[in-house]
Amino acid sequence: MSPILETVSEFATEPDFLICLCRTSDDPRQGLTQILIDRQEHGYEVREIHKIALNSQSTAQIFLDEVRVPVANTIGGEGGALKRTLAHFEKSRAFVAMQSVGLARRALEEAVGYASERRQHGKVIAGHQLIAAMLAEMATRVDAARLLVHRAAEMFDAGLGAEMEAAMAKYFACEAAVAIARKSVQIHGGNGVTRDFLVEKLAREAIVCPIPEGTTQIQQLIIARALTGVAAF
Ligand SMILES: Cc1cc2nc3c(=O)[nH]c(=O)nc-3n(C[C@H](O)[C@H](O)[C@H](O)COP(=O)(O)OP(=O)(O)OC[C@H]3O[C@@H](n4cnc5c(N)ncnc54)[C@H](O)[C@@H]3O)c2cc1C
């Protein structure tokens, strides 16, 4: 068996240490432990992963080859990491959802601006009903996504669990961002696929959103489990 443990991490190329989520026993609930690894003391290899978008943060593979650390580097006690990780996911999902809302809002603003200026068949394209319908749908989805994220955030502020609500926010907002960015490109016509217009970049950024912190399908499974009590994973 290879002694190399491979993992994926955000911002991995920069920091001096990492918190590695390790399997320390087969117990399904208490088998994960967080271990602090200092890069200078216990060197590990970092390889950047090149992505189509979301390049404001680096994503990298980390290779741990025969890395040994003292027991004192264990964080929060052996076997206690799953609960903390799941609690973290609730908030990080709402965070990705909010990123998606921002992205979708900008895509809508770009579409409104372009549709109000671009003229075809004797009038601005905003005056064509099929374009108007697209704008109305986009704006409604942006608002619905924003309200779902706010609900989850308010529940966090009130100290309540929001597993299902955070999953709904991530599911809806990320898919909305993809759909809205795509429509914004469509409203820009041929210009929309050129690098001269921002919407091309927004479409690439949006397509990443439904993947990290649990894919859309995983959010759907979490929501359905909350409704029925039956896990369909
Ligand atoms: C920008 C970015 C940053 C990331 N950062 C990190 C990080 O910091 N740390 C880290 O560990 N990982 C990170 N990841 C990895 C990310 O968590 C995974 O890519 C994601 O969880 C999906 O897992 P996967 O790629 O193995 O896809 P798979 O699990 O192989 O899924 C492939 C497809 O099958 C579907 N699928 C899988 N299981 C089921 C099921 N039971 N029922 C129905 N459909 C299913 C998925 O929804 C998807 O459509 C990052 C990924 C990206 C894109």
The ligand as an SDF file (V2000), in Angstrom:
LIG
                    3D

 53 58  0  0  0  0  0  0  0  0999 V2000
  -13.2160   24.8630   -6.1310 C   0  0  0  0  0  0  0  0  0  0  0  0
  -13.1760   23.5980   -5.3480 C   0  0  0  0  0  0  0  0  0  0  0  0
  -12.6360   23.6050   -4.0690 C   0  0  0  0  0  0  0  0  0  0  0  0
  -12.5560   22.4140   -3.3330 C   0  0  0  0  0  0  0  0  0  0  0  0
  -12.0220   22.4640   -2.0840 N   0  0  0  0  0  0  0  0  0  0  0  0
  -11.8840   21.3200   -1.3730 C   0  0  0  0  0  0  0  0  0  0  0  0
  -11.2730   21.3100   -0.0800 C   0  0  0  0  0  0  0  0  0  0  0  0
  -10.8570   22.3500    0.4270 O   0  0  0  0  0  0  0  0  0  0  0  0
  -11.1490   20.1330    0.5700 N   0  0  0  0  0  0  0  0  0  0  0  0
  -11.6170   18.9700    0.0380 C   0  0  0  0  0  0  0  0  0  0  0  0
  -11.4930   17.9220    0.6750 O   0  0  0  0  0  0  0  0  0  0  0  0
  -12.2280   18.9610   -1.1630 N   0  0  0  0  0  0  0  0  0  0  0  0
  -12.3560   20.0890   -1.8810 C   0  0  0  0  0  0  0  0  0  0  0  0
  -12.9600   20.0670   -3.1240 N   0  0  0  0  0  0  0  0  0  0  0  0
  -13.4670   18.7970   -3.6250 C   0  0  0  0  0  0  0  0  0  0  0  0
  -15.0050   18.7800   -3.5370 C   0  0  0  0  0  0  0  0  0  0  0  0
  -15.4170   18.7010   -2.1840 O   0  0  0  0  0  0  0  0  0  0  0  0
  -15.4960   17.5870   -4.3460 C   0  0  0  0  0  0  0  0  0  0  0  0
  -15.1190   17.7870   -5.7120 O   0  0  0  0  0  0  0  0  0  0  0  0
  -17.0060   17.4500   -4.2600 C   0  0  0  0  0  0  0  0  0  0  0  0
  -17.4170   17.1470   -2.9450 O   0  0  0  0  0  0  0  0  0  0  0  0
  -17.5300   16.3470   -5.1780 C   0  0  0  0  0  0  0  0  0  0  0  0
  -16.8250   15.1650   -4.9540 O   0  0  0  0  0  0  0  0  0  0  0  0
  -16.1230   14.4210   -6.1800 P   0  0  0  0  0  0  0  0  0  0  0  0
  -15.3830   15.4370   -6.9860 O   0  0  0  0  0  0  0  0  0  0  0  0
  -15.4030   13.2720   -5.6170 O   0  0  0  0  0  0  0  0  0  0  0  0
  -17.3220   13.9520   -7.0960 O   0  0  0  0  0  0  0  0  0  0  0  0
  -18.1240   12.5790   -6.9670 P   0  0  0  0  0  0  0  0  0  0  0  0
  -18.4900   12.3280   -5.5360 O   0  0  0  0  0  0  0  0  0  0  0  0
  -17.4050   11.5370   -7.7130 O   0  0  0  0  0  0  0  0  0  0  0  0
  -19.4560   12.9830   -7.7410 O   0  0  0  0  0  0  0  0  0  0  0  0
  -19.5820   12.9090   -9.1600 C   0  0  0  0  0  0  0  0  0  0  0  0
  -21.0310   13.1320   -9.4940 C   0  0  0  0  0  0  0  0  0  0  0  0
  -21.8330   12.1110   -8.8820 O   0  0  0  0  0  0  0  0  0  0  0  0
  -22.8150   12.7040   -8.0320 C   0  0  0  0  0  0  0  0  0  0  0  0
  -22.9930   11.8580   -6.8560 N   0  0  0  0  0  0  0  0  0  0  0  0
  -22.0410   11.4020   -6.0060 C   0  0  0  0  0  0  0  0  0  0  0  0
  -22.6020   10.6630   -5.0280 N   0  0  0  0  0  0  0  0  0  0  0  0
  -23.9220   10.6400   -5.2820 C   0  0  0  0  0  0  0  0  0  0  0  0
  -25.0370   10.0480   -4.6310 C   0  0  0  0  0  0  0  0  0  0  0  0
  -24.9240    9.3180   -3.5010 N   0  0  0  0  0  0  0  0  0  0  0  0
  -26.2670   10.2130   -5.1680 N   0  0  0  0  0  0  0  0  0  0  0  0
  -26.4180   10.9680   -6.2910 C   0  0  0  0  0  0  0  0  0  0  0  0
  -25.4010   11.5610   -6.9610 N   0  0  0  0  0  0  0  0  0  0  0  0
  -24.1820   11.3980   -6.4470 C   0  0  0  0  0  0  0  0  0  0  0  0
  -22.2510   14.0850   -7.6630 C   0  0  0  0  0  0  0  0  0  0  0  0
  -23.2840   14.9840   -7.2870 O   0  0  0  0  0  0  0  0  0  0  0  0
  -21.5770   14.4740   -8.9670 C   0  0  0  0  0  0  0  0  0  0  0  0
  -22.5250   14.9830   -9.8540 O   0  0  0  0  0  0  0  0  0  0  0  0
  -13.0410   21.2280   -3.8820 C   0  0  0  0  0  0  0  0  0  0  0  0
  -13.6140   21.2220   -5.1760 C   0  0  0  0  0  0  0  0  0  0  0  0
  -13.6750   22.3980   -5.9000 C   0  0  0  0  0  0  0  0  0  0  0  0
  -14.2960   22.3640   -7.2780 C   0  0  0  0  0  0  0  0  0  0  0  0
  1  2  1  0
  2  3  1  0
  2 52  2  0
  3  4  2  0
  4  5  1  0
  4 50  1  0
  5  6  2  0
  6  7  1  0
  6 13  1  0
  7  8  2  0
  7  9  1  0
  9 10  1  0
 10 11  2  0
 10 12  1  0
 12 13  2  0
 13 14  1  0
 14 15  1  0
 14 50  1  0
 15 16  1  0
 16 17  1  0
 16 18  1  0
 18 19  1  0
 18 20  1  0
 20 21  1  0
 20 22  1  0
 22 23  1  0
 23 24  1  0
 24 25  2  0
 24 26  1  0
 24 27  1  0
 27 28  1  0
 28 29  2  0
 28 30  1  0
 28 31  1  0
 31 32  1  0
 32 33  1  0
 33 34  1  0
 33 48  1  0
 34 35  1  0
 35 36  1  0
 35 46  1  0
 36 37  1  0
 36 45  1  0
 37 38  2  0
 38 39  1  0
 39 40  1  0
 39 45  2  0
 40 41  1  0
 40 42  2  0
 42 43  1  0
 43 44  2  0
 44 45  1  0
 46 47  1  0
 46 48  1  0
 48 49  1  0
 50 51  2  0
 51 52  1  0
 52 53  1  0
M  END
$$$$
